[in-house]
Amino acid sequence: MEKITINQKILSKNDLNAMHLRNKFATNKTLVINMMSSPGSGKTSFLEKVLVRLKDKYNIAVIEGDLQTENDKQRIEAIGVRAIQIQTGGACHLEASEIDKKCQELGYENLDLLIIENVGNLVCPAEYDLGQDINIVMLSVTEGDDKPLKYPTIFFNSDIFILNKIDLLPYVDFSVEKALENARTIKNNLDIFQISCRNDEGLDNLQAFIETKILAKKRCS
Amino acid sequence: MEKITINQKILSKNDLNAMHLRNKFATNKTLVINMMSSPGSGKTSFLEKVLVRLKDKYNIAVIEGDLQTENDKQRIEAIGVRAIQIQTGGACHLEASEIDKKCQELGYENLDLLIIENVGNLVCPAEYDLGQDINIVMLSVTEGDDKPLKYPTIFFNSDIFILNKIDLLPYVDFSVEKALENARTIKNNLDIFQISCRNDEGLDNLQAFIETKILAKKRCS
């Protein structure tokens, strides 16, 4: 078997900020999810679909990270969920200090769920802790089943792997079996969900999973 | 209209290396193309398709950039084209010094066409000059027509925009018109090609374009 090397950087300043951030989220019992993927894998479409199911039950906010534009913030607001945009300019990832600043604007209190949609990038965001409880890596079936092996750090640093756009499987050369095997080669205890935001396949399970996590966080002392 | 800010960094050490590299390519009359896109947009599939048409007419080599694996190098070699892999470990882009090192291994002389397949990343590679003649940005129709506005630096720094996987247009919500308009908002003189590596649509035009550029470089003194 091919050897896959995973490098872990020491990012002390961001790690320290993330630690403080994690403490604040713990105090407020806010579940924090950091979503990472390539551009166009469907992070915002997924949020539109799942948050519309959760928004009347929980107090939710979304932080949108993009190089430019406020498109994603507007899409989230259009479904009636609070959103705040970070425009990074040229920067390829979000950092804990930016999240802290935006959370002060949002208000830390009474937030059940905070979702951070990171900059579309399968490389750099993986190495920056944002104080999250759950890292999600999303891959769409149009991107190729080899990607977990080619971008191992982000799969290794994630808790959940969402395989998106499974409605397109008949039209692309993509082996689900191989993709999952490759992902498990990098991290064998990844929680894996297969979904389609076009026909809602798999969304019930994922919604239930997120709700379980929100409630578990509430019970934490 | 929304204001799009494009930041340009000063990367003096890499710029200096790229300048030397560009001089070497000029001396040897080698056309150099740097291909950039998100992971899974289809860079390697495109190279497989187009290089098989060119390999008997020109002396070609490919430098493959990936965080891990030699998969892409093996795919290029399988069609009978020389390929050399750069495994970046965790690094999110290639730099000119790495290209120089690999070109010394390949031999600078008698190379008509060098293709650099950059790390799959729509952010960071855009800011690193590799001594190329042509920067290509590739986007597939599954990634969304808003991407040129959200990742403006890479579109601004490119000469050619390849819209790939147009065979999937019937199955996705993607407006070609909007994508091209967005790209031209960022850079109005982009050369644009629409292709499918599944049914070969658009490949004749792109092949002809590349051959014209190879021959033009040969005529440069």
Interface residues (C-beta under 8 A of the other chain):
Chain A: E2 I4 T5 N7 K9 S38 P39 G40 S41 D66 L67 Q68 T69 E70 N71 G89 G90 C92 V119 G120 N121 L122 V123 C124 E127 L139 S140 T142 E143 G144 D146 K147 L149 K150 Y151 P152 T153 K165 D167 L168 Y171 V172
Chain B: E2 I4 T5 N7 K9 S38 P39 G40 S41 D66 L67 Q68 T69 E70 N71 G89 G90 C92 V119 G120 N121 L122 V123 C124 E127 L139 S140 T142 E143 G144 D146 K147 L149 K150 Y151 P152 T153 K165 D167 L168 Y171 V172
